[in-house]
Amino acid sequence: MSSLARCVHRSFRRVEACAEWSIGAAGPVFVALCAALVALGAWTFFVGVLPGVAPLPHALTRLLRTRSSLHILLGLPGVVLAEPLALLRCLGASTACAYIITSIAVHYLHAIREVPGSVLTGLSEARHERRLGPGSDAWWLRKRRDAARASAAFSPAASASAAQPLLHAEQHRLDDAIEGDDLWPTSKMCMKCPPVMLWQALAALPPQLRAIELDVRRTLRSASSAPSSLAASSPASSARLQQQQQQDLPEQVRGDTADEIREALGEEAYKLVPPPKPERAHHCRTCGTCALKYDHHCPWLNACVGLGNERHFVLFMLWLAFGMGVVVCTSYPLLKRSFALSTPWDQPYVPRFLPLLTFVLCAIMGFALAIMAAWQLLLIAKGETSVEANDNSHYRELAKRRGRAAFVNVYDVGRTTNLRVFFNAGQDMRHSWWSVLSLRRIEPYGDGWHWPKRLGMGGRHEGIKQEEELTDDEEEPEERLEKEEHLHVGPSLTL
């Protein structure tokens, strides 16, 4: 009976995998459809709606009809002085609407082009990260300090909405956060991702985790090695020498290189192992890989929403919902004229049916997008992703039924701080709140491994046990054991 149940379970998983593959295969179609709908609405608005809401002054219209550059140049000062308010209104409305549509397009492109974050390679090359090689230790330390600073700004005794300003965080709390266990990065192994070589898996780890892994393997090799005379030339001895040399270097140039990791591992370097999966990372079955701070897979982006592109995704939704609201609020005059079938249609470049189609699409989709954007902002303020919100809801019910300590999300460091960290803007961040209105790419606050957390909780949620935490692993125990044996996953692998 159990074998039959496992067979049925596997069949359902294969059906789900086929459905998710279909979503991934249709991703370019969704992207093209989104671009076409936005372009359709923009054309209707700028060609048909905006000229009626903020028309050009009559004198300027007559001047432009002359089509003479000399006449326009000579007559422009008089037109400006004749109707300055009308001209200012036209220019202001046109500029504001052009900025809105540009923000929609730019943030959509950023959300598509920016990778959500890979466990092995990090974010896009344009971020100029230093995850490996000379200077990587300083880069990781800076990210660790950023997480500690945001964590120390929140007092666990206060309410979740009362975060202290980051600049006023007590220095001793900041030092304790950096050196304590509360912010220690944790990791598992992803049995769904394609296996990688051991040196690649260790190269993706933060320096402190990588050092532990290398030390464990050196100890195991030393215990099983031959005479001590041969150990002097072993990879472990070379690795210890390299570690001593690293300590002698300035902090700005410290960091393991790929060659040093391979040399330290010796023959083990090319064994296949499951890749690491840090906390808050999840496996996307549509993309076939793990994404840092995975939120969900969006078919309209043909990509996952994660650490690298979540900021631009949320801003895209906000600007698109706002732009659709502008269309709905201003398109009534054109919509009314389109229903007057007895009168001639005065829009040669906008078909008569297009205003109604645009109005309906903007009203329905704008309302839905506004709800989704508000929900995303609420999750951000609570320190959750979409996946974590579902998990945390289960944890709250579990803690409530148990009747003991209430569930507390370890990543919730106060609404204000959560928003600052997400947008990387505000007090003590790298950018001001004005950057939310900027069209340029803004790097995320974190690195995918070190997160702002509530201090004093040991880096884990409160109210549930570690074994009760949900994962995205779906393998049967027999399948998982078979994979681990095939991939040479030893007891020392703490990924």
C-alpha positions in Angstrom: 0.0 0.0 0.0 2.8 2.4 0.9 4.5 1.7 -2.5 1.2 2.5 -4.3 0.9 5.7 -2.4 4.4 6.8 -3.2 3.7 6.0 -6.9 0.6 8.2 -6.9 2.5 10.9 -5.1 5.3 10.8 -7.7 2.7 10.9 -10.5 1.2 14.1 -9.1 4.6 15.7 -8.7 5.3 14.9 -12.4 2.1 16.6 -13.4 3.0 19.6 -11.4 6.4 19.7 -12.9 4.9 19.6 -16.4 2.6 22.5 -15.5 5.5 24.6 -14.2 7.5 23.8 -17.3 4.6 25.1 -19.4 4.6 28.3 -17.4 8.4 28.7 -18.0 8.1 27.9 -21.7 5.3 30.5 -22.0 7.3 33.2 -20.2 8.3 35.1 -23.3 4.7 35.2 -24.4 3.7 36.7 -21.1 6.5 39.3 -21.4 5.4 40.3 -24.9 1.8 40.5 -23.9 2.6 42.7 -20.9 4.7 45.0 -23.1 1.9 45.1 -25.7 -0.8 46.0 -23.2 1.3 48.8 -21.7 2.1 50.2 -25.1 -1.5 50.0 -26.1 -2.6 52.0 -23.0 0.2 54.5 -23.4 -0.7 55.1 -27.1 -4.4 55.7 -26.2 -3.5 58.0 -23.4 -0.9 60.2 -25.0 -2.6 60.4 -28.4 -6.3 60.5 -27.4 -6.7 61.4 -23.7 -3.9 63.8 -22.8 -4.5 66.3 -25.6 -8.1 66.7 -24.3 -7.0 66.9 -20.6 -4.1 69.3 -21.0 -4.4 70.7 -24.6 -1.8 73.0 -26.2 -2.7 76.7 -26.1 -4.7 77.7 -29.2 -2.1 80.3 -30.2 0.7 77.7 -30.1 -1.4 75.2 -32.1 -1.9 77.8 -34.8 1.8 78.6 -34.8 2.8 75.0 -35.1 0.5 74.5 -38.1 2.6 77.0 -40.1 5.4 74.3 -40.2 7.9 77.0 -40.7 10.9 76.9 -38.3 11.5 80.6 -38.7 7.9 81.5 -38.0 7.8 79.2 -34.9 11.0 80.6 -33.5 9.9 84.2 -33.9 6.4 83.7 -32.7 7.2 81.5 -29.7 7.9 84.3 -27.2 4.6 85.9 -28.0 2.7 82.7 -27.6 4.3 82.0 -24.2 3.4 85.5 -22.9 -0.1 85.3 -24.3 -1.2 82.0 -22.5 1.4 81.2 -19.9 -0.8 79.2 -17.5 -2.2 77.0 -20.3 1.3 76.3 -21.6 2.5 75.6 -18.1 -0.4 73.2 -17.5 0.3 71.4 -20.8 4.0 71.0 -20.2 3.5 70.0 -16.5 1.0 67.3 -17.3 3.0 66.0 -20.3 6.2 65.9 -18.2 4.5 64.1 -15.3 2.8 61.5 -17.6 6.1 60.9 -19.5 7.9 60.3 -16.2 5.2 57.8 -15.1 5.4 55.8 -18.3 9.2 55.9 -18.3 9.2 54.7 -14.7 7.0 51.8 -15.6 9.2 50.8 -18.6 12.5 51.2 -16.8 11.6 49.3 -13.6 10.0 46.6 -15.7 13.3 46.2 -17.7 15.3 46.2 -14.5 13.0 43.6 -13.0 13.5 41.4 -16.1 17.2 41.9 -16.6 18.4 41.8 -13.0 18.9 38.2 -11.8 17.0 37.4 -8.6 20.2 36.0 -7.1 22.1 32.8 -7.6 23.6 30.8 -4.7 26.7 30.0 -6.7 27.3 33.3 -8.6 25.4 35.9 -6.5 23.8 38.9 -8.3 24.5 40.2 -11.7 28.0 41.2 -12.8 26.9 44.8 -13.0 26.8 44.8 -9.1 30.6 44.4 -9.0 30.4 42.0 -6.0 33.5 40.5 -4.3 32.2 37.2 -3.2 35.5 35.4 -3.9 39.2 36.4 -4.4 41.3 39.3 -3.1 39.1 41.8 -1.1 36.3 39.3 -0.6 36.8 39.1 3.1 36.2 42.9 3.4 33.2 42.7 1.2 31.6 39.9 3.2 32.4 41.8 6.5 30.8 44.9 5.3 27.6 43.0 4.5 27.7 41.3 7.9 28.1 44.7 9.6 25.1 46.1 7.6 22.9 43.3 8.8 24.2 43.8 12.4 23.5 47.5 12.2 19.9 47.0 11.1 19.4 44.3 13.8 20.8 46.4 16.6 18.5 49.2 15.6 15.5 47.2 16.8 14.7 46.4 20.4 13.1 43.0 21.0 11.2 44.4 24.0 9.5 47.1 21.8 6.6 46.5 19.5 7.3 45.4 15.9 6.5 48.9 14.6 8.8 50.8 16.9 12.3 50.5 15.4 14.9 52.8 16.7 16.8 54.9 14.2 19.8 53.0 12.9 22.2 55.9 13.6 21.3 55.7 17.3 21.9 52.0 17.8 24.0 51.3 20.8 27.5 50.5 19.8 27.9 47.6 22.2 24.7 46.0 20.8 26.2 46.4 17.3 29.4 44.7 18.4 27.5 41.9 20.1 25.4 41.4 17.0 28.5 41.1 14.7 30.2 38.6 16.9 27.2 36.7 18.3 25.3 33.7 17.1 22.1 35.6 16.3 23.4 36.6 12.9 25.4 33.5 12.1 24.4 32.4 8.5 22.9 29.0 8.2 22.6 26.8 5.1 21.2 23.5 3.9 21.8 21.5 0.7 19.4 21.7 -2.3 18.8 18.1 -3.5 16.8 19.5 -6.5 19.4 21.6 -8.1 22.0 20.0 -10.4 25.1 18.9 -8.4 28.2 20.9 -8.5 31.9 20.3 -7.7 32.8 20.6 -4.1 35.1 23.5 -4.6 32.3 25.4 -6.3 30.0 24.8 -3.4 32.6 26.0 -0.9 33.5 29.0 -3.0 29.8 30.1 -2.7 29.9 30.1 1.1 30.7 33.1 3.3 34.3 33.0 4.6 33.3 31.9 8.1 31.3 28.9 6.8 34.0 28.1 4.3 36.7 28.1 6.9 34.7 25.6 9.0 34.2 23.3 6.1 37.9 23.4 5.2 39.0 22.8 8.8 36.7 19.8 9.1 38.1 18.2 5.9 41.7 19.0 7.0 41.0 17.2 10.3 39.5 14.2 8.6 42.4 14.0 6.2 45.0 14.4 9.0 43.3 11.6 11.0 43.5 9.2 8.0 46.8 10.3 6.5 50.0 8.4 6.5 53.2 9.4 8.4 53.7 13.0 9.5 56.6 13.3 7.1 54.2 13.1 4.2 51.8 15.5 5.8 54.2 18.4 5.4 53.5 18.4 1.7 49.8 17.6 1.9 47.0 20.0 0.7 46.1 20.5 4.4 49.6 21.8 5.1 49.5 24.1 2.1 46.1 25.3 3.1 47.3 26.2 6.6 50.2 28.0 5.1 47.9 30.0 2.9 45.6 30.8 5.8 48.6 32.2 7.7 49.6 34.2 4.7 46.1 35.6 4.4 46.3 36.9 8.0 49.5 38.8 7.2 47.8 40.6 4.3 45.9 43.9 4.7 42.2 43.5 5.3 41.3 45.1 2.0 43.0 42.3 -0.1 42.2 39.3 2.0 40.1 36.5 0.5 40.3 33.0 -0.7 40.7 32.4 -4.4 39.3 29.4 -6.4 42.8 28.0 -6.8 43.4 28.2 -3.1 40.1 26.4 -2.3 40.9 23.6 -4.9 44.4 23.2 -3.4 43.1 23.0 0.1 40.6 20.3 -0.9 43.0 18.2 -2.9 41.4 15.3 -4.6 38.0 16.1 -3.0 37.7 19.3 -4.9 36.1 17.7 -7.9 33.6 15.5 -6.1 29.9 16.2 -7.0 27.8 17.5 -4.1 24.4 19.3 -3.9 24.8 23.1 -4.0 24.3 25.1 -0.8 21.0 26.7 0.0 21.1 29.6 2.4 18.3 30.6 4.6 15.4 32.4 2.8 16.5 30.8 -0.5 14.0 28.5 -2.2 14.1 26.2 -5.2 12.1 27.3 -8.2 10.9 24.3 -10.2 10.1 26.5 -13.2 13.7 27.9 -13.4 15.3 24.7 -12.0 17.5 26.6 -9.5 17.5 28.2 -6.1 17.0 32.0 -5.9 18.2 34.1 -3.0 15.3 35.5 -0.9 12.9 33.8 -3.2 9.4 35.4 -3.3 7.7 33.8 -6.2 8.1 33.0 -9.9 6.4 35.7 -12.0 5.4 34.6 -15.5 5.1 38.3 -16.5 8.8 38.7 -15.9 9.7 35.2 -17.1 11.9 35.0 -14.0 11.8 34.6 -10.2 11.3 37.6 -7.9 14.2 37.5 -5.4 16.9 39.6 -3.7 18.3 41.1 -6.9 15.1 42.3 -8.6 12.4 42.5 -5.8 12.8 46.3 -5.4 12.3 47.0 -9.1 9.4 44.5 -9.2 7.5 46.3 -6.4 8.2 49.8 -7.9 7.0 48.5 -11.3 3.7 47.4 -9.7 3.3 50.7 -7.9 4.0 52.8 -10.9 1.8 50.7 -13.2 -1.1 50.7 -10.8 -0.7 54.5 -10.4 -0.5 55.0 -14.2 -3.6 52.9 -14.7 -5.4 55.0 -12.1 -4.5 58.2 -14.0 -5.9 56.7 -17.2 -9.1 55.7 -15.6 -9.6 59.1 -13.9 -8.8 61.2 -17.1 -10.3 59.1 -20.0 -14.0 59.8 -19.4 -14.3 62.7 -21.9 -12.7 60.6 -24.7 -14.8 57.5 -23.6 -18.0 59.6 -23.8 -17.2 60.8 -27.3 -16.5 57.2 -28.4 -20.1 56.2 -27.5 -21.6 59.1 -29.5 -21.9 57.1 -32.7 -24.0 59.8 -34.4 -21.1 62.2 -34.3 -18.0 61.9 -36.5 -14.9 60.4 -34.7 -12.2 63.1 -34.5 -9.3 60.8 -33.6 -7.6 59.6 -36.7 -4.9 57.7 -34.9 -7.1 56.1 -32.2 -9.8 53.7 -33.3 -13.2 54.3 -31.7 -13.2 51.0 -29.8 -9.8 51.6 -28.2 -10.8 54.1 -25.4 -13.4 51.6 -24.1 -10.9 48.7 -24.2 -8.2 50.7 -22.5 -10.6 52.0 -19.8 -11.8 48.5 -19.0 -8.3 47.0 -18.9 -6.9 49.8 -16.8 -9.9 49.7 -14.4 -9.7 45.9 -13.8 -6.0 45.4 -13.9 -5.2 48.6 -12.1 -7.4 47.6 -9.2 -5.9 44.2 -9.0 -2.3 45.6 -9.2 -3.1 48.1 -6.5 -4.2 45.3 -4.2 -1.2 43.2 -5.0 1.2 46.1 -4.5 -0.4 47.0 -1.2 -0.1 43.4 -0.1 3.6 43.3 -1.1 4.3 46.5 0.9 2.5 44.9 3.9 4.7 41.8 3.6 7.8 44.0 3.3 6.8 45.9 6.4 6.4 42.6 8.3 9.8 41.3 7.1 8.3 38.5 5.0 8.3 37.2 1.4 5.2 35.6 -0.2 6.6 32.1 0.6 7.5 33.1 4.2 4.0 34.6 4.7 2.4 31.3 4.0 4.9 29.4 6.2 4.5 32.0 9.0 0.7 31.7 8.9 1.1 27.9 9.5 3.6 28.6 12.3 1.3 31.0 14.1 -1.5 28.5 14.0 0.9 25.8 15.3 2.1 28.0 18.2 -1.5 29.0 19.0 -2.7 25.4 19.2 0.3 24.5 21.4 -0.7 27.3 23.8 2.8 28.2 24.7 5.0 31.0 23.3 3.6 32.9 20.4 5.3 32.8 17.1 7.7 35.6 16.4 9.3 36.1 13.0 13.1 36.5 13.5 13.4 38.6 10.3 10.9 41.2 11.5 13.0 44.1 12.8 10.2 46.7 12.8 8.1 48.1 10.0 10.3 51.2 9.4 13.6 49.2 9.4 12.1 46.5 7.2 11.1 49.1 4.6 14.5 50.8 4.8 16.3 47.5 4.3 14.1 46.4 1.4 14.5 49.7 -0.5 18.1 50.3 0.8 16.9 53.9 1.4 16.5 56.1 4.4 18.5 56.9 7.4 21.8 55.2 7.7 21.3 53.4 4.3 23.3 53.9 1.2 20.6 55.9 -0.5 18.0 58.5 0.5 14.3 58.0 0.1 14.5 60.1 -3.1 16.1 57.1 -4.7 12.7 55.5 -4.8 11.8 58.0 -7.5 15.1 57.3 -9.3 15.2 55.3 -12.5 18.7 53.9 -11.9 19.5 50.5 -10.6 19.9 50.3 -6.8 21.8 47.4 -5.2 20.0 45.4 -2.5 21.0 45.9 1.1 21.9 42.2 1.7 24.1 39.5 0.2 21.7 36.6 0.4 23.4 35.1 3.5 23.5 37.7 6.2 20.1 39.1 7.2 18.9 41.6 9.8 17.3 39.6 12.6 15.9 40.1 16.1 18.7 39.8 18.6 18.4 37.4 21.5 16.5 34.7 19.5 19.5 32.7 18.4 18.9 33.4 14.8 15.7 31.3 14.7 11.9 31.9 14.8 10.4 31.9 18.3 7.4 29.7 19.1 8.3 26.7 16.9 10.9 24.0 16.9 13.6 23.7 14.3 12.3 20.4 13.0 8.9 22.0 12.6 10.1 24.5 10.0 8.8 23.9 6.5 11.1 23.3 3.6 10.6 23.0 -0.2 12.1 19.5 -0.2 9.7 16.9 -1.7 11.9 13.8 -2.1 10.9 10.6 -0.3 13.4 9.6 2.3 14.6 6.7 0.1 15.1 9.1 -2.8 17.1 11.6 -0.7 19.3 8.9 0.8 20.0 7.5 -2.7 21.0 11.0 -4.0 23.3 11.6 -1.0 25.1 8.3 -1.5 25.5 9.0 -5.3 26.8 12.5 -4.8 29.3 11.5 -2.1 27.7 13.7 0.6 29.8 13.0 3.7 29.1 13.7 7.3 31.4 16.7 7.3 29.4 18.6 4.7 27.5 21.2 6.7 26.0 23.0 3.7 
